């Protein structure tokens, strides 16, 4: 995959997530999950949700959503993140990690959580914070 298209997608991801995390987040939210899905007629998509429960031993915590921003999902073009699930997952983990590494109000919110994870809906979760 060509690394040049990453920069515009990373910028778009930052803007999308900044907007999502500006929405009111209940004080009870203690963990965040980035859900990936493949659209039947298009690119991958990602959404962020928050949960007021977390367990390092049970990934079902991410199913208990107490925060879902109205901003919805972001499309992740297959031409950039890959057309199979493995590269799409790895690319998305890098997008989230780069966001966490970037000082912002949104990254501060995520870094106060007990955990931040990435995974496909109905798939395994991959914790990106804490490392």
Backbone torsions as a table, in degrees:
resi	resn	phi	psi	omega
1	UNK	NA	141.4	178.4
2	UNK	-75.6	129.9	-178.3
3	UNK	-79.6	-16.7	-177.6
4	UNK	-59.9	-39.6	-178.6
5	UNK	-71.3	-7.4	-176.9
6	UNK	-63.0	-42.2	-175.3
7	UNK	-57.6	-49.7	177.5
8	UNK	-62.2	-38.7	178.7
9	UNK	-67.4	-40.2	178.5
10	UNK	-61.0	-42.6	178.0
11	UNK	-62.1	-43.2	178.6
12	UNK	-64.6	-41.0	177.8
13	UNK	-61.7	-45.0	178.7
14	UNK	-58.8	-47.7	-178.5
15	UNK	-62.8	-44.1	179.5
16	UNK	-62.0	-46.8	-177.1
17	UNK	-71.6	-36.4	174.5
18	UNK	-56.2	-45.2	179.1
19	UNK	-64.3	-43.5	-179.3
20	UNK	-62.3	-41.1	-175.8
21	UNK	-82.5	-4.3	171.1
22	UNK	-82.0	-16.0	178.0
23	UNK	-71.2	156.0	-178.4
24	UNK	-61.5	124.2	179.2
25	UNK	-109.7	123.6	179.0
26	UNK	-56.6	143.2	179.9
27	UNK	-62.8	-17.9	-178.6
28	UNK	-79.2	-11.3	-179.0
29	UNK	-68.6	126.1	-178.9
30	UNK	-122.4	-6.1	-179.3
31	UNK	-151.9	152.3	-179.8
32	UNK	-126.6	146.0	177.9
33	UNK	-132.1	134.8	173.7
34	UNK	-99.4	109.8	-179.0
35	UNK	-90.6	129.3	176.4
36	UNK	-104.7	146.9	175.5
37	UNK	-150.0	155.1	176.4
38	UNK	-103.6	126.0	176.9
39	UNK	-81.8	140.5	-176.8
40	UNK	-60.5	-40.0	-174.7
41	UNK	-112.6	19.2	-176.3
42	UNK	-164.7	-154.7	-174.3
43	UNK	-74.4	177.6	170.4
44	UNK	-67.1	161.7	172.5
45	UNK	-139.1	156.1	-180.0
46	UNK	-131.7	145.8	173.8
47	UNK	-137.0	157.5	176.1
48	UNK	-115.6	138.1	175.9
49	UNK	-134.4	156.7	176.3
50	UNK	-119.9	151.4	-178.9
51	UNK	-130.6	148.7	176.5
52	UNK	-95.8	10.9	171.1
53	UNK	-130.1	156.6	176.0
54	UNK	-153.9	139.1	174.2
55	UNK	-144.2	124.0	176.4
56	UNK	-66.3	-20.8	-176.1
57	UNK	-98.2	-9.2	-175.7
58	UNK	-140.8	105.6	-175.8
59	UNK	-71.2	-4.7	177.0
60	UNK	-66.8	-9.1	177.1
61	UNK	-55.4	-34.0	-176.2
62	UNK	-70.1	-14.6	178.5
63	UNK	-79.6	-16.0	-177.9
64	UNK	-94.1	77.8	-176.0
65	UNK	-78.9	128.6	172.1
66	UNK	-120.4	-1.1	175.6
67	UNK	-144.4	124.2	174.3
68	UNK	-142.2	107.6	-176.0
69	UNK	-64.8	147.4	178.6
70	UNK	-68.6	-17.5	-178.3
71	UNK	-65.2	-15.3	173.9
72	UNK	77.1	-153.2	-173.5
73	UNK	-100.3	166.7	176.9
74	UNK	-117.7	134.4	176.1
75	UNK	-77.3	138.1	176.7
76	UNK	-118.2	105.8	-174.4
77	UNK	-62.1	134.5	178.0
78	UNK	-61.8	-29.1	179.2
79	UNK	-65.0	-20.3	-179.7
80	UNK	-103.1	-47.2	-172.7
81	UNK	-95.5	-8.3	178.7
82	UNK	109.2	160.7	-177.1
83	UNK	-106.9	5.9	172.1
84	UNK	-122.6	161.4	-169.8
85	UNK	-66.6	-34.2	-176.5
86	UNK	-62.3	-52.9	178.2
87	UNK	-65.2	-33.9	178.8
88	UNK	-62.5	-43.5	178.6
89	UNK	-63.7	-48.1	-178.5
90	UNK	-62.6	-41.5	179.1
91	UNK	-64.4	-41.0	-179.3
92	UNK	-66.3	-39.2	176.4
93	UNK	-60.5	-38.8	177.4
94	UNK	-67.4	-38.1	176.3
95	UNK	-59.9	-46.7	-178.8
96	UNK	-66.1	-44.3	-179.7
97	UNK	-62.1	-41.5	177.4
98	UNK	-62.5	-36.5	176.9
99	UNK	-65.2	-44.3	179.7
100	UNK	-63.3	-33.7	-178.3
101	UNK	-78.2	-11.0	-177.0
102	UNK	-96.1	118.5	178.6
103	UNK	-60.9	122.0	176.8
104	UNK	-163.5	166.8	176.6
105	UNK	-62.0	-38.4	-179.7
106	UNK	-66.9	-44.5	179.6
107	UNK	-65.6	-33.9	176.7
108	UNK	-61.9	-39.3	177.5
109	UNK	-62.1	-48.2	-178.6
110	UNK	-64.8	-38.5	-177.4
111	UNK	-73.5	-13.6	173.6
112	UNK	-83.1	-13.8	-178.3
113	UNK	-73.7	162.4	175.1
114	UNK	-71.4	-30.1	-178.6
115	UNK	-159.7	152.8	170.8
116	UNK	-131.8	126.7	-176.3
117	UNK	-129.7	160.2	177.4
118	UNK	-131.0	138.4	175.8
119	UNK	-176.0	164.4	175.4
120	UNK	-77.5	146.2	174.6
121	UNK	-55.0	131.4	-177.0
122	UNK	66.2	20.6	178.6
123	UNK	-122.3	-176.9	177.9
124	UNK	-70.6	147.1	175.3
125	UNK	-95.3	145.3	177.3
126	UNK	-120.1	113.8	-178.4
127	UNK	-74.8	125.5	176.4
128	UNK	-104.8	-17.6	173.4
129	UNK	-148.8	132.0	-6.7
130	UNK	-71.0	156.0	-177.9
131	UNK	-72.0	NA	NA
